[in-house]
Amino acid sequence: MTIRYDAHGTARVAVVACPKLVGNRLVLLSTKGEYSWAIRDYVKGLMLRSGDSELTLSKIEADVSYSERPTYRSVNRKGEWKRELEQLSTQHFGKKYEPNRSAPTNIGVWKPL
């Protein structure tokens, strides 16, 4: 699928669904290239960076089942991102939304946002 990235500073950013990697909730994917990316899971308060994972951007993008352009705001505005991604996840997944599913540890080391 074509991912709907938007330029935010020097990075390309998208709100994405990666069901195999994070379950049924939306996350923020940012990238500066194949080996420079971050998945910010504001619902769980965790982040996975390329330096803490063997995943490549291509592998992440292969799991994307939905994407949309994000609101332009600082990644540090955690409360706003959390509220927005919870709302968008509820709209997109409906009853299949999984806010409590744990982040998978087999894809890398997740760190607090």
Order of alpha helices (4+ residues) and beta strands (2+ residues): beta-beta-alpha-beta-beta-beta-alpha-beta-alpha-beta
